[in-house]
């Protein structure tokens, strides 16, 4: 016959019922249950390892801050924002460029 049962793309519409022996089910249920404790131990060990890494990182950071304290304090203080005057000058320069551009556009449209 042309009906090929090995081809998954051709569905014959027949639903087959698969029964799994209860012994197999109880075997894997027990296996999963036995792994739960191990999984919990691994997860808690990973959490502890993460806390260890973070604590070590903090300790190294604190040690570095203490050992390089004089160098850190001798550096000039960082200024993240420009002075008010510099900000105002930059703003005005931007406005001037914008006005010049607008004038050029108007000149080209009328000319």
Biopython code that builds the backbone (N, CA, C, O; Angstrom):
import numpy as np
from Bio.PDB.StructureBuilder import StructureBuilder

atoms = [
    (1, "UNK", "N", (0.830, -1.194, 0.000)),
    (1, "UNK", "CA", (0.000, 0.000, 0.000)),
    (1, "UNK", "C", (0.865, 1.245, 0.000)),
    (1, "UNK", "O", (2.037, 1.184, 0.371)),
    (2, "UNK", "N", (0.304, 2.377, -0.412)),
    (2, "UNK", "CA", (1.029, 3.642, -0.478)),
    (2, "UNK", "C", (1.085, 4.342, 0.865)),
    (2, "UNK", "O", (1.838, 5.303, 1.024)),
    (3, "UNK", "N", (0.304, 3.883, 1.840)),
    (3, "UNK", "CA", (0.265, 4.524, 3.151)),
    (3, "UNK", "C", (1.533, 4.194, 3.928)),
    (3, "UNK", "O", (1.746, 3.048, 4.325)),
    (4, "UNK", "N", (2.383, 5.214, 4.145)),
    (4, "UNK", "CA", (3.676, 4.997, 4.798)),
    (4, "UNK", "C", (3.572, 5.425, 6.260)),
    (4, "UNK", "O", (3.470, 6.621, 6.532)),
    (5, "UNK", "N", (3.596, 4.501, 7.199)),
    (5, "UNK", "CA", (3.451, 4.812, 8.621)),
    (5, "UNK", "C", (4.700, 5.446, 9.230)),
    (5, "UNK", "O", (4.623, 6.034, 10.309)),
    (6, "UNK", "N", (5.841, 5.340, 8.564)),
    (6, "UNK", "CA", (7.084, 5.898, 9.098)),
    (6, "UNK", "C", (7.226, 7.389, 8.820)),
    (6, "UNK", "O", (8.116, 8.030, 9.379)),
    (7, "UNK", "N", (6.373, 7.956, 7.973)),
    (7, "UNK", "CA", (6.459, 9.366, 7.607)),
    (7, "UNK", "C", (5.617, 10.197, 8.572)),
    (7, "UNK", "O", (4.389, 10.116, 8.553)),
    (8, "UNK", "N", (6.280, 11.004, 9.427)),
    (8, "UNK", "CA", (5.525, 11.782, 10.404)),
    (8, "UNK", "C", (4.700, 12.901, 9.784)),
    (8, "UNK", "O", (3.744, 13.366, 10.404)),
    (9, "UNK", "N", (5.048, 13.351, 8.562)),
    (9, "UNK", "CA", (4.303, 14.436, 7.943)),
    (9, "UNK", "C", (2.934, 13.974, 7.448)),
    (9, "UNK", "O", (1.999, 14.772, 7.380)),
    (10, "UNK", "N", (2.811, 12.708, 7.107)),
    (10, "UNK", "CA", (1.523, 12.176, 6.645)),
    (10, "UNK", "C", (0.759, 11.649, 7.847)),
    (10, "UNK", "O", (1.090, 10.599, 8.397)),
    (11, "UNK", "N", (-0.256, 12.381, 8.245)),
    (11, "UNK", "CA", (-1.049, 11.953, 9.387)),
    (11, "UNK", "C", (-2.219, 11.119, 8.879)),
    (11, "UNK", "O", (-2.972, 11.538, 7.999)),
    (12, "UNK", "N", (-2.349, 9.928, 9.455)),
    (12, "UNK", "CA", (-3.436, 9.060, 9.018)),
    (12, "UNK", "C", (-4.697, 9.333, 9.815)),
    (12, "UNK", "O", (-5.764, 8.812, 9.493)),
    (13, "UNK", "N", (-4.575, 10.167, 10.876)),
    (13, "UNK", "CA", (-5.735, 10.481, 11.678)),
    (13, "UNK", "C", (-6.014, 9.430, 12.731)),
    (13, "UNK", "O", (-7.001, 9.528, 13.460)),
    (14, "UNK", "N", (-5.155, 8.423, 12.821)),
    (14, "UNK", "CA", (-5.357, 7.369, 13.813)),
    (14, "UNK", "C", (-4.640, 7.774, 15.097)),
    (14, "UNK", "O", (-3.443, 8.062, 15.072)),
    (15, "UNK", "N", (-5.347, 7.798, 16.202)),
    (15, "UNK", "CA", (-4.740, 8.139, 17.485)),
    (15, "UNK", "C", (-4.415, 6.840, 18.198)),
    (15, "UNK", "O", (-5.294, 6.020, 18.463)),
    (16, "UNK", "N", (-3.146, 6.670, 18.502)),
    (16, "UNK", "CA", (-2.741, 5.451, 19.186)),
    (16, "UNK", "C", (-2.558, 5.747, 20.659)),
    (16, "UNK", "O", (-2.030, 6.796, 21.026)),
    (17, "UNK", "N", (-2.974, 4.865, 21.469)),
    (17, "UNK", "CA", (-2.830, 5.026, 22.905)),
    (17, "UNK", "C", (-1.576, 4.287, 23.351)),
    (17, "UNK", "O", (-1.397, 3.106, 23.053)),
    (18, "UNK", "N", (-0.704, 5.002, 24.073)),
    (18, "UNK", "CA", (0.528, 4.380, 24.566)),
    (18, "UNK", "C", (0.384, 4.185, 26.064)),
    (18, "UNK", "O", (0.079, 5.132, 26.789)),
    (19, "UNK", "N", (0.594, 3.004, 26.515)),
    (19, "UNK", "CA", (0.520, 2.769, 27.959)),
    (19, "UNK", "C", (1.913, 2.522, 28.491)),
    (19, "UNK", "O", (2.682, 1.741, 27.931)),
    (20, "UNK", "N", (2.226, 3.203, 29.584)),
    (20, "UNK", "CA", (3.525, 3.042, 30.229)),
    (20, "UNK", "C", (3.292, 2.192, 31.474)),
    (20, "UNK", "O", (2.433, 2.505, 32.299)),
    (21, "UNK", "N", (4.062, 1.119, 31.602)),
    (21, "UNK", "CA", (3.874, 0.251, 32.765)),
    (21, "UNK", "C", (4.057, 1.025, 34.073)),
    (21, "UNK", "O", (4.964, 1.852, 34.171)),
    (22, "UNK", "N", (3.218, 0.774, 35.072)),
    (22, "UNK", "CA", (3.314, 1.465, 36.364)),
    (22, "UNK", "C", (4.686, 1.335, 37.014)),
    (22, "UNK", "O", (5.121, 2.249, 37.715)),
    (23, "UNK", "N", (5.370, 0.226, 36.797)),
    (23, "UNK", "CA", (6.710, 0.029, 37.368)),
    (23, "UNK", "C", (7.693, 1.071, 36.829)),
    (23, "UNK", "O", (8.535, 1.579, 37.569)),
    (24, "UNK", "N", (7.577, 1.388, 35.525)),
    (24, "UNK", "CA", (8.458, 2.388, 34.898)),
    (24, "UNK", "C", (8.171, 3.764, 35.487)),
    (24, "UNK", "O", (9.087, 4.525, 35.800)),
    (25, "UNK", "N", (6.890, 4.068, 35.631)),
    (25, "UNK", "CA", (6.494, 5.367, 36.189)),
    (25, "UNK", "C", (7.012, 5.510, 37.622)),
    (25, "UNK", "O", (7.577, 6.545, 37.974)),
    (26, "UNK", "N", (6.825, 4.490, 38.439)),
    (26, "UNK", "CA", (7.274, 4.595, 39.837)),
    (26, "UNK", "C", (8.798, 4.659, 39.926)),
    (26, "UNK", "O", (9.342, 5.313, 40.815)),
    (27, "UNK", "N", (9.501, 3.966, 38.987)),
    (27, "UNK", "CA", (10.970, 4.023, 38.963)),
    (27, "UNK", "C", (11.446, 5.456, 38.730)),
    (27, "UNK", "O", (12.311, 5.949, 39.454)),
    (28, "UNK", "N", (10.878, 6.133, 37.708)),
    (28, "UNK", "CA", (11.314, 7.494, 37.388)),
    (28, "UNK", "C", (10.822, 8.508, 38.413)),
    (28, "UNK", "O", (11.496, 9.508, 38.662)),
    (29, "UNK", "N", (9.661, 8.266, 39.008)),
    (29, "UNK", "CA", (9.171, 9.137, 40.079)),
    (29, "UNK", "C", (10.137, 9.094, 41.257)),
    (29, "UNK", "O", (10.463, 10.125, 41.846)),
    (30, "UNK", "N", (10.589, 7.894, 41.592)),
    (30, "UNK", "CA", (11.545, 7.729, 42.692)),
    (30, "UNK", "C", (12.886, 8.379, 42.348)),
    (30, "UNK", "O", (13.527, 8.995, 43.200)),
    (31, "UNK", "N", (13.300, 8.232, 41.087)),
    (31, "UNK", "CA", (14.579, 8.809, 40.650)),
    (31, "UNK", "C", (14.538, 10.334, 40.772)),
    (31, "UNK", "O", (15.483, 10.953, 41.261)),
    (32, "UNK", "N", (13.433, 10.927, 40.321)),
    (32, "UNK", "CA", (13.261, 12.389, 40.401)),
    (32, "UNK", "C", (13.264, 12.824, 41.865)),
    (32, "UNK", "O", (13.935, 13.789, 42.232)),
    (33, "UNK", "N", (12.514, 12.113, 42.691)),
    (33, "UNK", "CA", (12.445, 12.449, 44.120)),
    (33, "UNK", "C", (13.826, 12.361, 44.769)),
    (33, "UNK", "O", (14.171, 13.184, 45.616)),
    (34, "UNK", "N", (14.618, 11.356, 44.366)),
    (34, "UNK", "CA", (15.948, 11.198, 44.966)),
    (34, "UNK", "C", (16.896, 12.321, 44.540)),
    (34, "UNK", "O", (17.853, 12.631, 45.249)),
    (35, "UNK", "N", (16.630, 12.927, 43.384)),
    (35, "UNK", "CA", (17.493, 14.006, 42.894)),
    (35, "UNK", "C", (17.160, 15.353, 43.532)),
    (35, "UNK", "O", (17.996, 16.256, 43.533)),
    (36, "UNK", "N", (15.954, 15.499, 44.073)),
    (36, "UNK", "CA", (15.526, 16.791, 44.626)),
    (36, "UNK", "C", (16.483, 17.310, 45.685)),
    (36, "UNK", "O", (16.832, 18.490, 45.682)),
    (37, "UNK", "N", (16.911, 16.434, 46.596)),
    (37, "UNK", "CA", (17.810, 16.853, 47.673)),
    (37, "UNK", "C", (19.153, 17.313, 47.110)),
    (37, "UNK", "O", (19.711, 18.322, 47.541)),
    (38, "UNK", "N", (19.660, 16.553, 46.138)),
    (38, "UNK", "CA", (20.935, 16.900, 45.501)),
    (38, "UNK", "C", (20.828, 18.252, 44.807)),
    (38, "UNK", "O", (21.729, 19.084, 44.905)),
    (39, "UNK", "N", (19.716, 18.463, 44.105)),
    (39, "UNK", "CA", (19.503, 19.730, 43.391)),
    (39, "UNK", "C", (19.460, 20.886, 44.391)),
    (39, "UNK", "O", (20.064, 21.932, 44.152)),
    (40, "UNK", "N", (18.755, 20.705, 45.503)),
    (40, "UNK", "CA", (18.671, 21.746, 46.533)),
    (40, "UNK", "C", (20.059, 22.053, 47.087)),
    (40, "UNK", "O", (20.393, 23.215, 47.320)),
    (41, "UNK", "N", (20.878, 21.003, 47.300)),
    (41, "UNK", "CA", (22.239, 21.204, 47.810)),
    (41, "UNK", "C", (23.088, 21.984, 46.813)),
    (41, "UNK", "O", (23.831, 22.888, 47.196)),
    (42, "UNK", "N", (22.976, 21.633, 45.529)),
    (42, "UNK", "CA", (23.747, 22.321, 44.486)),
    (42, "UNK", "C", (23.342, 23.791, 44.417)),
    (42, "UNK", "O", (24.195, 24.674, 44.331)),
    (43, "UNK", "N", (22.020, 24.049, 44.457)),
    (43, "UNK", "CA", (21.540, 25.438, 44.391)),
    (43, "UNK", "C", (22.043, 26.253, 45.582)),
    (43, "UNK", "O", (22.462, 27.400, 45.425)),
    (44, "UNK", "N", (21.999, 25.652, 46.774)),
    (44, "UNK", "CA", (22.459, 26.402, 47.943)),
    (44, "UNK", "C", (23.971, 26.597, 47.894)),
    (44, "UNK", "O", (24.469, 27.641, 48.317)),
    (45, "UNK", "N", (24.713, 25.607, 47.384)),
    (45, "UNK", "CA", (26.168, 25.750, 47.248)),
    (45, "UNK", "C", (26.503, 26.870, 46.256)),
    (45, "UNK", "O", (27.443, 27.636, 46.469)),
    (46, "UNK", "N", (25.723, 26.957, 45.169)),
    (46, "UNK", "CA", (25.945, 28.029, 44.194)),
    (46, "UNK", "C", (25.653, 29.387, 44.807)),
    (46, "UNK", "O", (26.366, 30.355, 44.543)),
    (47, "UNK", "N", (24.608, 29.469, 45.627)),
    (47, "UNK", "CA", (24.263, 30.736, 46.287)),
    (47, "UNK", "C", (25.385, 31.158, 47.230)),
    (47, "UNK", "O", (25.750, 32.332, 47.280)),
    (48, "UNK", "N", (25.930, 30.201, 47.974)),
    (48, "UNK", "CA", (27.033, 30.482, 48.895)),
    (48, "UNK", "C", (28.261, 30.940, 48.117)),
    (48, "UNK", "O", (28.935, 31.892, 48.513)),
    (49, "UNK", "N", (28.550, 30.255, 47.002)),
    (49, "UNK", "CA", (29.703, 30.622, 46.177)),
    (49, "UNK", "C", (29.552, 32.048, 45.633)),
    (49, "UNK", "O", (30.524, 32.800, 45.568)),
    (50, "UNK", "N", (28.337, 32.405, 45.247)),
    (50, "UNK", "CA", (28.082, 33.762, 44.741)),
    (50, "UNK", "C", (28.324, 34.796, 45.839)),
    (50, "UNK", "O", (28.943, 35.833, 45.606)),
    (51, "UNK", "N", (27.819, 34.494, 47.055)),
    (51, "UNK", "CA", (28.025, 35.413, 48.183)),
    (51, "UNK", "C", (29.513, 35.529, 48.512)),
    (51, "UNK", "O", (29.995, 36.612, 48.844)),
    (52, "UNK", "N", (30.244, 34.408, 48.418)),
    (52, "UNK", "CA", (31.695, 34.428, 48.648)),
    (52, "UNK", "C", (32.392, 35.347, 47.650)),
    (52, "UNK", "O", (33.237, 36.162, 48.020)),
    (53, "UNK", "N", (32.019, 35.199, 46.366)),
    (53, "UNK", "CA", (32.633, 36.042, 45.326)),
    (53, "UNK", "C", (32.364, 37.517, 45.596)),
    (53, "UNK", "O", (33.267, 38.349, 45.503)),
    (54, "UNK", "N", (31.097, 37.839, 45.936)),
    (54, "UNK", "CA", (30.750, 39.240, 46.206)),
    (54, "UNK", "C", (31.511, 39.769, 47.421)),
    (54, "UNK", "O", (32.012, 40.894, 47.405)),
    (55, "UNK", "N", (31.595, 38.954, 48.474)),
    (55, "UNK", "CA", (32.309, 39.375, 49.688)),
    (55, "UNK", "C", (33.786, 39.597, 49.380)),
    (55, "UNK", "O", (34.390, 40.562, 49.850)),
    (56, "UNK", "N", (34.365, 38.690, 48.582)),
    (56, "UNK", "CA", (35.782, 38.822, 48.228)),
    (56, "UNK", "C", (36.014, 40.085, 47.415)),
    (56, "UNK", "O", (37.005, 40.788, 47.612)),
    (57, "UNK", "N", (35.086, 40.371, 46.491)),
    (57, "UNK", "CA", (35.178, 41.568, 45.661)),
    (57, "UNK", "C", (35.130, 42.829, 46.535)),
    (57, "UNK", "O", (35.920, 43.755, 46.351)),
    (58, "UNK", "N", (34.195, 42.844, 47.483)),
    (58, "UNK", "CA", (34.081, 43.981, 48.403)),
    (58, "UNK", "C", (35.344, 44.141, 49.241)),
    (58, "UNK", "O", (35.817, 45.255, 49.461)),
    (59, "UNK", "N", (35.888, 43.008, 49.709)),
    (59, "UNK", "CA", (37.098, 43.045, 50.538)),
    (59, "UNK", "C", (38.274, 43.603, 49.741)),
    (59, "UNK", "O", (39.039, 44.423, 50.247)),
    (60, "UNK", "N", (38.414, 43.155, 48.491)),
    (60, "UNK", "CA", (39.509, 43.649, 47.636)),
    (60, "UNK", "C", (39.334, 45.142, 47.395)),
    (60, "UNK", "O", (40.298, 45.907, 47.424)),
    (61, "UNK", "N", (38.090, 45.543, 47.156)),
    (61, "UNK", "CA", (37.804, 46.965, 46.914)),
    (61, "UNK", "C", (38.171, 47.801, 48.143)),
    (61, "UNK", "O", (38.814, 48.845, 48.029)),
    (62, "UNK", "N", (37.752, 47.326, 49.314)),
    (62, "UNK", "CA", (38.064, 48.050, 50.553)),
    (62, "UNK", "C", (39.568, 48.124, 50.775)),
    (62, "UNK", "O", (40.092, 49.173, 51.151)),
    (63, "UNK", "N", (40.270, 47.004, 50.540)),
    (63, "UNK", "CA", (41.725, 46.971, 50.690)),
    (63, "UNK", "C", (42.379, 47.972, 49.755)),
    (63, "UNK", "O", (43.286, 48.701, 50.156)),
    (64, "UNK", "N", (41.920, 48.010, 48.502)),
    (64, "UNK", "CA", (42.478, 48.940, 47.521)),
    (64, "UNK", "C", (42.242, 50.391, 47.931)),
    (64, "UNK", "O", (43.125, 51.240, 47.810)),
    (65, "UNK", "N", (41.015, 50.657, 48.426)),
    (65, "UNK", "CA", (40.704, 52.026, 48.849)),
    (65, "UNK", "C", (41.626, 52.441, 49.990)),
    (65, "UNK", "O", (42.143, 53.558, 50.007)),
    (66, "UNK", "N", (41.829, 51.531, 50.946)),
    (66, "UNK", "CA", (42.702, 51.845, 52.095)),
    (66, "UNK", "C", (44.152, 52.013, 51.648)),
    (66, "UNK", "O", (44.814, 52.974, 52.040)),
    (67, "UNK", "N", (44.652, 51.082, 50.827)),
    (67, "UNK", "CA", (46.069, 51.134, 50.452)),
    (67, "UNK", "C", (46.391, 52.277, 49.486)),
    (67, "UNK", "O", (47.531, 52.739, 49.432)),
    (68, "UNK", "N", (45.393, 52.735, 48.722)),
    (68, "UNK", "CA", (45.650, 53.823, 47.758)),
    (68, "UNK", "C", (44.982, 55.124, 48.196)),
    (68, "UNK", "O", (44.767, 56.024, 47.385)),
    (69, "UNK", "N", (44.655, 55.215, 49.491)),
    (69, "UNK", "CA", (43.913, 56.360, 50.014)),
    (69, "UNK", "C", (44.572, 57.703, 49.687)),
    (69, "UNK", "O", (43.906, 58.633, 49.233)),
    (70, "UNK", "N", (45.886, 57.797, 49.923)),
    (70, "UNK", "CA", (46.566, 59.082, 49.694)),
    (70, "UNK", "C", (46.519, 59.471, 48.221)),
    (70, "UNK", "O", (46.328, 60.640, 47.885)),
    (71, "UNK", "N", (46.697, 58.469, 47.333)),
    (71, "UNK", "CA", (46.654, 58.741, 45.900)),
    (71, "UNK", "C", (45.250, 59.191, 45.479)),
    (71, "UNK", "O", (45.100, 60.120, 44.686)),
    (72, "UNK", "N", (44.233, 58.527, 46.015)),
    (72, "UNK", "CA", (42.846, 58.865, 45.682)),
    (72, "UNK", "C", (42.517, 60.285, 46.130)),
    (72, "UNK", "O", (41.909, 61.058, 45.389)),
    (73, "UNK", "N", (42.930, 60.618, 47.355)),
    (73, "UNK", "CA", (42.620, 61.955, 47.884)),
    (73, "UNK", "C", (43.409, 63.062, 47.192)),
    (73, "UNK", "O", (42.971, 64.212, 47.181)),
    (74, "UNK", "N", (44.584, 62.730, 46.607)),
    (74, "UNK", "CA", (45.399, 63.754, 45.959)),
    (74, "UNK", "C", (44.884, 64.107, 44.566)),
    (74, "UNK", "O", (45.265, 65.136, 44.008)),
    (75, "UNK", "N", (44.028, 63.269, 44.006)),
    (75, "UNK", "CA", (43.478, 63.554, 42.672)),
    (75, "UNK", "C", (42.529, 64.750, 42.744)),
    (75, "UNK", "O", (41.861, 64.970, 43.754)),
    (76, "UNK", "N", (42.484, 65.516, 41.655)),
    (76, "UNK", "CA", (41.516, 66.625, 41.652)),
    (76, "UNK", "C", (40.098, 66.061, 41.607)),
    (76, "UNK", "O", (39.849, 65.011, 41.016)),
    (77, "UNK", "N", (39.188, 66.772, 42.235)),
    (77, "UNK", "CA", (37.797, 66.329, 42.282)),
    (77, "UNK", "C", (37.205, 66.363, 40.879)),
    (77, "UNK", "O", (37.420, 67.317, 40.132)),
    (78, "UNK", "N", (36.455, 65.312, 40.520)),
    (78, "UNK", "CA", (35.852, 65.259, 39.186)),
    (78, "UNK", "C", (34.694, 66.240, 39.101)),
    (78, "UNK", "O", (33.885, 66.355, 40.022)),
    (79, "UNK", "N", (34.632, 66.943, 37.981)),
    (79, "UNK", "CA", (33.497, 67.827, 37.742)),
    (79, "UNK", "C", (32.719, 67.249, 36.576)),
    (79, "UNK", "O", (33.165, 67.295, 35.429)),
    (80, "UNK", "N", (31.561, 66.710, 36.879)),
    (80, "UNK", "CA", (30.777, 66.049, 35.850)),
    (80, "UNK", "C", (30.030, 67.058, 34.990)),
    (80, "UNK", "O", (29.787, 66.823, 33.807)),
    (81, "UNK", "N", (29.673, 68.173, 35.593)),
    (81, "UNK", "CA", (28.908, 69.158, 34.842)),
    (81, "UNK", "C", (29.760, 70.405, 34.674)),
    (81, "UNK", "O", (30.501, 70.804, 35.573)),
    (82, "UNK", "N", (29.636, 71.003, 33.508)),
    (82, "UNK", "CA", (30.383, 72.220, 33.249)),
    (82, "UNK", "C", (29.829, 73.338, 34.135)),
    (82, "UNK", "O", (28.738, 73.222, 34.694)),
    (83, "UNK", "N", (30.582, 74.396, 34.249)),
    (83, "UNK", "CA", (30.129, 75.518, 35.065)),
    (83, "UNK", "C", (28.872, 76.125, 34.445)),
    (83, "UNK", "O", (28.588, 75.917, 33.265)),
    (84, "UNK", "N", (28.129, 76.870, 35.244)),
    (84, "UNK", "CA", (26.891, 77.503, 34.746)),
    (84, "UNK", "C", (27.189, 78.399, 33.546)),
    (84, "UNK", "O", (26.425, 78.433, 32.582)),
    (85, "UNK", "N", (28.302, 79.123, 33.615)),
    (85, "UNK", "CA", (28.667, 80.053, 32.537)),
    (85, "UNK", "C", (28.942, 79.283, 31.238)),
    (85, "UNK", "O", (28.483, 79.677, 30.166)),
    (86, "UNK", "N", (29.703, 78.172, 31.349)),
    (86, "UNK", "CA", (30.024, 77.366, 30.162)),
    (86, "UNK", "C", (28.752, 76.760, 29.565)),
    (86, "UNK", "O", (28.603, 76.684, 28.345)),
    (87, "UNK", "N", (27.836, 76.328, 30.444)),
    (87, "UNK", "CA", (26.563, 75.768, 29.977)),
    (87, "UNK", "C", (25.782, 76.823, 29.198)),
    (87, "UNK", "O", (25.249, 76.550, 28.122)),
    (88, "UNK", "N", (25.723, 78.028, 29.755)),
    (88, "UNK", "CA", (24.973, 79.123, 29.144)),
    (88, "UNK", "C", (25.585, 79.501, 27.790)),
    (88, "UNK", "O", (24.862, 79.760, 26.828)),
    (89, "UNK", "N", (26.929, 79.530, 27.722)),
    (89, "UNK", "CA", (27.612, 79.863, 26.459)),
    (89, "UNK", "C", (27.323, 78.815, 25.396)),
    (89, "UNK", "O", (27.086, 79.154, 24.237)),
    (90, "UNK", "N", (27.342, 77.546, 25.782)),
    (90, "UNK", "CA", (27.068, 76.462, 24.834)),
    (90, "UNK", "C", (25.629, 76.553, 24.323)),
    (90, "UNK", "O", (25.361, 76.338, 23.141)),
    (91, "UNK", "N", (24.720, 76.872, 25.231)),
    (91, "UNK", "CA", (23.307, 77.001, 24.876)),
    (91, "UNK", "C", (23.123, 78.149, 23.871)),
    (91, "UNK", "O", (22.394, 78.016, 22.888)),
    (92, "UNK", "N", (23.795, 79.274, 24.137)),
    (92, "UNK", "CA", (23.688, 80.440, 23.268)),
    (92, "UNK", "C", (24.284, 80.143, 21.888)),
    (92, "UNK", "O", (23.725, 80.550, 20.870)),
    (93, "UNK", "N", (25.416, 79.436, 21.856)),
    (93, "UNK", "CA", (26.054, 79.088, 20.584)),
    (93, "UNK", "C", (25.125, 78.196, 19.759)),
    (93, "UNK", "O", (25.011, 78.360, 18.545)),
    (94, "UNK", "N", (24.468, 77.258, 20.427)),
    (94, "UNK", "CA", (23.518, 76.360, 19.758)),
    (94, "UNK", "C", (22.359, 77.172, 19.170)),
    (94, "UNK", "O", (21.928, 76.931, 18.042)),
    (95, "UNK", "N", (21.862, 78.135, 19.953)),
    (95, "UNK", "CA", (20.754, 78.976, 19.517)),
    (95, "UNK", "C", (21.169, 79.821, 18.309)),
    (95, "UNK", "O", (20.406, 79.972, 17.355)),
    (96, "UNK", "N", (22.400, 80.375, 18.364)),
    (96, "UNK", "CA", (22.902, 81.184, 17.242)),
    (96, "UNK", "C", (22.985, 80.354, 15.953)),
    (96, "UNK", "O", (22.586, 80.813, 14.883)),
    (97, "UNK", "N", (23.512, 79.116, 16.074)),
    (97, "UNK", "CA", (23.615, 78.239, 14.896)),
    (97, "UNK", "C", (22.221, 77.949, 14.327)),
    (97, "UNK", "O", (22.019, 77.935, 13.113)),
    (98, "UNK", "N", (21.278, 77.719, 15.224)),
    (98, "UNK", "CA", (19.910, 77.419, 14.798)),
    (98, "UNK", "C", (19.308, 78.606, 14.040)),
    (98, "UNK", "O", (18.677, 78.429, 12.998)),
    (99, "UNK", "N", (19.509, 79.817, 14.573)),
    (99, "UNK", "CA", (18.974, 81.014, 13.916)),
    (99, "UNK", "C", (19.612, 81.238, 12.555)),
    (99, "UNK", "O", (18.926, 81.594, 11.597)),
    (100, "UNK", "N", (20.933, 81.030, 12.464)),
    (100, "UNK", "CA", (21.632, 81.177, 11.178)),
    (100, "UNK", "C", (21.082, 80.194, 10.151)),
    (100, "UNK", "O", (20.858, 80.551, 8.994)),
    (101, "UNK", "N", (20.869, 78.963, 10.582)),
    (101, "UNK", "CA", (20.350, 77.928, 9.697)),
    (101, "UNK", "C", (18.953, 78.303, 9.216)),
    (101, "UNK", "O", (18.629, 78.151, 8.038)),
    (102, "UNK", "N", (18.129, 78.795, 10.144)),
    (102, "UNK", "CA", (16.759, 79.181, 9.805)),
    (102, "UNK", "C", (16.756, 80.337, 8.791)),
    (102, "UNK", "O", (15.951, 80.352, 7.861)),
    (103, "UNK", "N", (17.660, 81.296, 8.982)),
    (103, "UNK", "CA", (17.748, 82.435, 8.070)),
    (103, "UNK", "C", (18.147, 81.984, 6.661)),
    (103, "UNK", "O", (17.626, 82.475, 5.660)),
    (104, "UNK", "N", (19.111, 81.010, 6.614)),
    (104, "UNK", "CA", (19.545, 80.480, 5.315)),
    (104, "UNK", "C", (18.382, 79.786, 4.597)),
    (104, "UNK", "O", (18.203, 79.947, 3.390)),
    (105, "UNK", "N", (17.601, 79.016, 5.350)),
    (105, "UNK", "CA", (16.463, 78.289, 4.771)),
    (105, "UNK", "C", (15.441, 79.278, 4.226)),
    (105, "UNK", "O", (14.941, 79.107, 3.114)),
    (106, "UNK", "N", (15.125, 80.323, 5.010)),
    (106, "UNK", "CA", (14.159, 81.345, 4.565)),
    (106, "UNK", "C", (14.657, 82.077, 3.332)),
    (106, "UNK", "O", (13.876, 82.369, 2.427)),
    (107, "UNK", "N", (15.977, 82.385, 3.284)),
    (107, "UNK", "CA", (16.584, 83.087, 2.165)),
    (107, "UNK", "C", (16.475, 82.233, 0.899)),
    (107, "UNK", "O", (16.169, 82.738, -0.181)),
    (108, "UNK", "N", (16.735, 80.910, 1.054)),
    (108, "UNK", "CA", (16.660, 80.001, -0.114)),
    (108, "UNK", "C", (15.232, 79.827, -0.602)),
    (108, "UNK", "O", (15.007, 79.663, -1.802)),
    (109, "UNK", "N", (14.251, 79.861, 0.316)),
    (109, "UNK", "CA", (12.867, 79.690, -0.104)),
    (109, "UNK", "C", (12.326, 80.926, -0.823)),
    (109, "UNK", "O", (11.549, 80.805, -1.770)),
    (110, "UNK", "N", (12.737, 82.115, -0.374)),
    (110, "UNK", "CA", (12.234, 83.348, -0.984)),
    (110, "UNK", "C", (13.058, 83.731, -2.211)),
    (110, "UNK", "O", (12.560, 84.407, -3.111)),
    (111, "UNK", "N", (14.323, 83.296, -2.244)),
    (111, "UNK", "CA", (15.230, 83.707, -3.313)),
    (111, "UNK", "C", (15.136, 82.850, -4.457)),
    (111, "UNK", "O", (15.836, 83.061, -5.447)),
]
sb = StructureBuilder()
sb.init_structure("model")
sb.init_model(0)
sb.init_chain("A")
sb.init_seg("    ")
for serial, (resi, resn, name, xyz) in enumerate(atoms, 1):
    if name == "N":
        sb.init_residue(resn, " ", resi, " ")
    sb.init_atom(name, np.array(xyz, "f"), 0.0, 1.0, " ", f" {name:<3s}", serial, name[0])
structure = sb.get_structure()
